[in-house]
Amino acid sequence: MARVQDVAAYILEQRGPMTAMKLQKLCYYSQAWNLVWEDRPLFDSRIEAWANGPVIPELYRMHRSRLQLSASDVPGDATQLASDESSTIDAVLEFYGDMSAHELSDLTHREDPWQDARAAAGLAPMQRGTVEIPTAAMHEFYLGYAD
């Protein structure tokens, strides 16, 4: 299993510098689609339903004070990814990679995993919260789009 740092490093190496928010959303979608296509998590880090969409706190702590990130800003090693892991990320980048951070955030706001996690915690739309988005909910939702 990959580490979220390795996934982030791979994304930044493939796409170049990007905002921290965009990196968070691309890591989220990489996790979601790996759950569907490989039937297992891509990484073991918790994903939470924050006000601006899904956030991986472990990754957030690494870039907390930075808005723009490059591969050298993330202590990951893209070479540690297995070929099926990098293939999943490549497919995610092909589909979502040209979207802006705000487009990706808006997209996650319209999808059940983020909405359901926040609703279960009783969080208002822009209220801060740290409720987890379960991988089972991600798997179930995105599996519906896999056909």
C-alpha positions as a printed Julia matrix, in Angstrom:
147×3 Matrix{Float64}:
   0.0    0.0     0.0
   1.24   3.46   -0.89
   1.67   6.34    1.52
  -0.27   9.55    0.86
   3.07  11.39    0.63
   4.12   9.12   -2.25
   0.79   9.68   -4.03
   1.14  13.45   -3.6
   4.74  13.38   -4.87
   3.66  11.38   -7.93
   0.83  13.8    -8.72
   3.13  16.8    -8.42
   5.81  15.15  -10.57
   3.24  14.34  -13.27
   1.35  17.66  -13.25
   3.81  20.17  -11.86
   3.16  22.78   -9.19
  -0.43  23.25   -8.05
  -2.43  24.61   -5.16
  -2.62  22.64   -1.95
  -6.41  22.39   -2.36
  -6.11  20.86   -5.8
  -3.53  18.36   -4.56
  -5.85  17.35   -1.72
  -8.75  16.73   -4.1
  -6.61  14.74   -6.58
  -5.35  12.54   -3.73
  -8.97  12.06   -2.62
 -10.09  11.0    -6.09
  -7.06   8.72   -6.42
  -8.13   6.99   -3.22
 -11.76   6.76   -4.37
 -11.02   5.24   -7.74
  -8.43   2.84   -6.36
 -11.13   1.56   -4.01
 -13.32   0.89   -7.05
 -10.78  -0.46   -9.54
  -8.47  -2.37   -7.2
 -10.97  -3.07   -4.42
  -8.54  -1.77   -1.79
  -7.36   1.58   -0.43
  -4.49   3.31   -2.2
  -3.2    4.74    1.1
  -4.06   4.34    4.76
  -4.52   8.0     5.73
  -7.78   9.35    7.11
  -9.87  11.61    4.84
 -12.11  14.18    6.51
 -15.08  16.19    5.24
 -13.88  19.75    5.76
 -15.85  22.82    4.68
 -13.95  23.1     1.36
 -14.28  19.41    0.55
 -12.33  16.27    1.41
  -8.99  16.82    3.16
  -6.32  14.37    4.23
  -5.09  15.86    7.55
  -1.76  14.02    7.37
  -1.04  15.72    4.04
  -2.47  19.03    5.23
  -0.02  19.13    8.16
   2.85  18.93    5.65
   1.72  21.97    3.65
  -0.34  23.94    6.18
   1.29  27.32    5.51
   1.69  26.96    1.74
  -0.82  27.67   -1.01
   1.25  26.48   -3.97
   3.15  23.19   -3.88
   5.77  21.46   -5.99
   7.22  17.96   -5.76
  10.06  19.16   -3.52
   7.52  20.38   -0.94
   6.18  16.89   -0.2
   8.38  14.31    1.55
   7.21  11.46   -0.64
   8.82   9.09   -3.11
   6.82   8.49   -6.27
   9.04   5.52   -7.17
   7.52   3.6    -4.25
   4.19   3.25   -6.06
   3.31  -0.08   -7.62
   2.37  -0.04  -11.3
  -1.36  -0.53  -10.58
  -1.22   2.38   -8.11
   0.4    4.75  -10.59
  -2.03   3.57  -13.28
  -4.96   4.54  -11.07
  -3.46   7.96  -10.39
  -2.75   8.45  -14.1
  -6.41   7.77  -14.91
  -7.51  10.21  -12.2
  -5.15  12.87  -13.55
  -6.43  12.28  -17.08
 -10.03  12.88  -15.99
  -9.72  15.42  -13.15
  -6.26  16.93  -13.69
  -7.28  19.92  -15.8
  -9.98  21.03  -13.35
  -9.21  23.91  -11.02
  -9.08  23.5    -7.27
 -12.45  25.22   -6.95
 -14.04  23.06   -9.64
 -12.8   19.95   -7.82
 -14.05  21.28   -4.49
 -17.46  22.08   -6.0
 -17.6   18.59   -7.5
 -16.9   16.9    -4.17
 -19.6   19.07   -2.56
 -22.18  17.58   -4.94
 -21.19  13.98   -4.16
 -22.61  11.73   -1.46
 -19.45  10.76    0.48
 -18.7   14.37    1.53
 -22.37  15.34    1.94
 -23.31  12.24    3.94
 -20.33  12.51    6.3
 -21.11  16.14    7.07
 -24.84  15.49    7.42
 -24.22  12.61    9.84
 -22.13  14.97   11.98
 -24.77  17.73   11.78
 -22.39  20.18   10.11
 -23.71  23.23    8.27
 -22.34  23.85    4.74
 -19.34  26.04    5.7
 -18.99  24.94    9.33
 -15.61  23.57   10.37
 -15.53  19.88   11.19
 -13.28  16.85   11.2
 -15.71  14.03   10.52
 -14.19  11.13    8.59
 -15.35  10.15    5.11
 -15.45   6.35    5.34
 -13.7    4.42    2.56
 -16.77   2.17    2.39
 -18.93   5.18    1.5
 -16.43   6.26   -1.15
 -16.28   2.76   -2.61
 -20.06   2.42   -2.77
 -20.64   5.84   -4.33
 -17.94   5.74   -7.01
 -18.66   2.11   -7.85
 -21.97   3.4    -9.21
 -20.03   5.43  -11.8
 -17.58   2.71  -12.76
 -19.71   1.09  -15.46
